[in-house]
Amino acid sequence: MPTPFQRIGIIGKYGDPGIASTLTELYRFLLNRGHGVVVDDQSAGLIAETDVKGFRIERLAEHCDLLIAVGGDGTFLSAARAAADSEVPLLGVNLGRLGFLTDISPDQLLSRLEPILAGQYKTEQRHLLQAAIIRDGNIIHRQTAVNEVVVHRWVTPSMIEIVTRIDGVYLNTQRSDGVIVATPTGSTAYSLSAGGPILHPGLNALVLVPLNPHTLSNRPIVIDDNVEIEICFSQTRQINALVTCDHLEIPDVLIGDKIMIKKAEKPIKILHPEDHDFFHILRSKLNWSGGYPA
C-alpha cells in the first residue's frame, strides 16, 4: 500500500545527545521504507549516518509532509510552532516525563509507526493562540502559543493589577501574580498546576486562570475560543511584566501596553495510533483510579 507521506521531517529534543540512538534508528527505518527524510539542523549531527539533510526548525515544514517530534511535550510544542502556518501533520515520540502530546514510546516506535505510515491513524485538530503586544497603537511583538499565554509579574515583589476584557466587554480587575490563558491542549500544563480545569481537546474553549489572586473568590473561567481577549494594567506607577507563549519569553512589557490574545487562524493536525484514548492518557499520566481496572 503506498504511503500517504513521501517526505518526513524529524525534530529532536534540543541539546540532548541521549536521543542519538533513537534518532538514528528512526532515520534508518524511514530511509529503508523509501521515504525522503530531513532533520532539524540541531539533531542532524546526532544521527550516525552521512549526508543527513538538516534545515532550521522553522523551515523544516517546507520540505516534508509529516513532522515527527522526538522528545517530550516541549519538543512537540517547538514542532507545532514550526508547522503552525502549514498543513503538515505532527506525530510525537515520547522521551520526556508526562508526554500528553507525544504518545508513542521509544520501545514501541517502529511497531506503532508502521501502521501510521501506511495510513492507519486517528487525526486530531488542536487550535493555537496568537498573542500580540500593542504599544502606542502599534504591534511591537507577535507570538504563537500551543499551550498558553501567561502574563506574569516580573522582577518585582508586588502583585500586578490586571484588567481583562472579552470582545471588548469588561470581565474583571484582579491583583495577582498574573493570569494564564490556556487552550484545551494547555489545560493539562501550567494551567492545571495553577488549579485550572482539564478541558477535553475537542472543546472549542479557552480557560483563564488567575495566578495567586489576592481575592480568593477570583476563580478560573472557561470561555468560548472565538473571542479576543484584551489584558492591560491598572497600576499608576511604572512596572515591568513578562509575557510567555509556552516557554518563549516576551520581556519588558510596560504598564501602558495591551496584550491581545485570540485563536490563531490555522489549527495544527496531530496524528495518533488508531487506539489512541485521551481518557486513558489522563489515567496513566495523572495516576487516576489508583491502578483499578475499568
Secondary structure, DSSP 8 states (H G I E B T S, - for coil): ---S-SEEEEEE-TT-GGGHHHHHHHHHHHHHTT-EEEEEHHHHTTSSSSS--EE-GGGGGGG-SEEEEEESHHHHHHHHHHTTTS---EEEEE-SSS-SS--B-GGGHHHHHHHHHTT--EEEEE--EEEEEEETTEEEEEEEESSEEEEEE-S-SS-EEEEEEETTEEEEEEEESEEEEE-TGGGGTHHHHTT-----TT--EEEEEEES-SSTT---EEEESSSEEEEEE--SS--EEEEEETTEEEEEEETT-EEEEEE-SS-EEEEE-TT--HHHHHHHHHTGGGG---
